[in-house]
Amino acid sequence: MGQFFLRICQSPAVARWDTTPYHIQATSNRMVPTQNNNRQPMNFLLLLALMLVLAGVQARLPSLGGIRLEFLPALVAYSALTFKQGRAILCAFAAGCLQDALSAGPFGVTALAYAIAAWVIAGLGTALDRNLPFVPLLAGSLAAVAGALGAFCIIGVTGVAILKLTGIALLAGLITIPVFLVVDA
């Protein structure tokens, strides 16, 4: 017991500035806040409701140079770094279905792309610290790139499309950080 306590005190999670109590999951070496484990079903339902609201807002926003402000990749990244892999994939699939419902493309392409992105991000999530600012940024960019690549499979790839992909990935990554701050609050 003493060695276990000593190992926890020497872990990098204890050196953080926040005072959230942590425990070690049996399936990974990642430190997870104990308070979120009791609220996960409610957070999951609230995230699904937030997806509906943000999808409606996203449809009303104008595009700048053909690049639309997208909130759904940020929510896919949030769910992949917060929930277990099964819930993250389900949440990403729901976000993809909402995105496909708003687009003129075939239904299910973005849903499949977001689900694959959530699977990859959630798989890597045990090795990543979601509290570092670049982790949500990269996860949001990866989700946006996955959705755009799904669209590229349908419409084809051009030079302009690659420039739009870069802009979408940058914008989605930047949106992801405030989304994490707001949803975690």
N, C-alpha and C positions, 0 to 999 in steps of 0.2 A: 504494500500500500504506500509506503514511504517513497519508493522509487517512482511509482505512478504520479504522485503529487509533485515530486521533483521534476519529472519530465514535463508535466503541464506548465510548471512555473518557468521552465527554460524555453518554452515554445514561443515563436514570434507573435502569436495571437495575444499573449499576456502583455507584451510590450506595447500594444496599441493604446491610444489615448482614451478610447471609450471604456465604459465600466460595465458593459453588457456581460452577463455570466455566460461562459462557453463550456461546451462538452465535446468529446470526440465521438464522431459517428463510428459505428462498428464496421461499416463498409469502406471507410476512407480515413485518411489522416487529416482531413480538412476540419477546421474548427467551425462550428455552427452555433449561432446564438440559440439558447434554449427557449427564449420567449417566443420566437417565430414558429417553433414546432407546434405550439398549441393553436396558433392563428392561421395555419396554412390553408385549411379548407375555406375559411372566410376570405382570406387574401386571394385565393384562386377564383372564387365567385366574384369578388369585387374587380379583379383583373379582367374577367370576361365581360362584366358590365362596362368597365372603362374602355374596353375594345370597341364595343358598340358605339359609345359616345364619340370616341376619337375617330372612328371610321366615318361617322357622319360629319364631323368637323373637317376631316381630311378631304372629303368630297367637295366641300364648299370653298376650300382655299384655292386661290389662283396659282398657276404655275409660272415660274420664272425661267425663261429660256428653255422651256420644255421639261424642267425639273420640278417635280411636285414635292411638297413637304409631306413626308410620310411618318406617321406615328407608330404604325403597326410593327415595323421591324424593331423599334425600341422596346415594345412590349414583348415581342418574341425573345429578344435578348434578356429582358428582365425575367421572364418566366423560365428561360433555360438556365440562368444563373441562380435562381431562387428556389424553384421547386424540384422535386425528384424528376427523373427522366420521363416517366410516363405522363405525368401531368404537364410537363413542359412541352412534350410532343403534341398532346391534345390541345393545349393552349395555342401552340404555333399553327396547328392545322385549322383551328377555328379562326385565327387571324388571317390565314391564307384564304380561307373561304370568304371572309368578309372582303378581302382585297380583290378576289376574283369576282365577287358580286358587283364591285364598283368599276370593274374594267370591262373592256370589250373583248378580251381574249377568252380562250376556252376555260371552262370552270374546272378547277382542281390543280392547275399547273403551279400557281403560286402557293397553294396549300401544301402540295408535295414538297416544293422547294423550301418553304418555311419549316416544315416538319423535319426535313433532313438537316437544315441548319440548326434547329433546336436539339436534335439528336447529337450532332457534333459538339455544339457548345456545352450541352449538359454533360456529355462524356468528358470533355476537357475541364468542366467546372470543378471537379474534385481536386484538380491540380492548380487551379487558379484562385486568387483571392479577389472576390468581387468588390471589395472595398477600395482597391486601387483604381484610380480614375481611368487608366488606359484599358482596363479589362472590359468595362461596359462599352467604352468607345469602340473597341475592336469587335466586340460581340454584336453591337448594333450595326456596324459596317458589314460584318459577315452575313447577318440576316438580310440586309438590304441587297447585298451582292447576290445572294442565293435567289431572292425574288426576281431580281433583274435577269439573272442567267436563265431562270425559268421562262421569262418573257422572250429572251433571245432565242430560245429553242423554237419558238413559234414564229417570230418576225424576222429572224436572221440578225447577223452582226454586221454593223457598219462602223466607220470611224466616228461618226457623230454619236452613235449608240454607245461606244466605249467612253467617249467624253461624258455623256449623260450618266453612265454607270459610275464613273469616278465622282461626279458631283453628287449623285444620290448616295453613294457610300459615305462620302464626307459629311453630308448633311445629316444622314441617319445616325452616324456615329456621334455627331455633336448634339443631336436631339436626345440621344440615349442617356447622357449624363443627367440632364434635368429631370427626365422621366424617372430615373432611379431615385433621385433625391425626393421627388414628389410622392411617388408610390410607396417608398419606404417610410415616409413620415407618418 
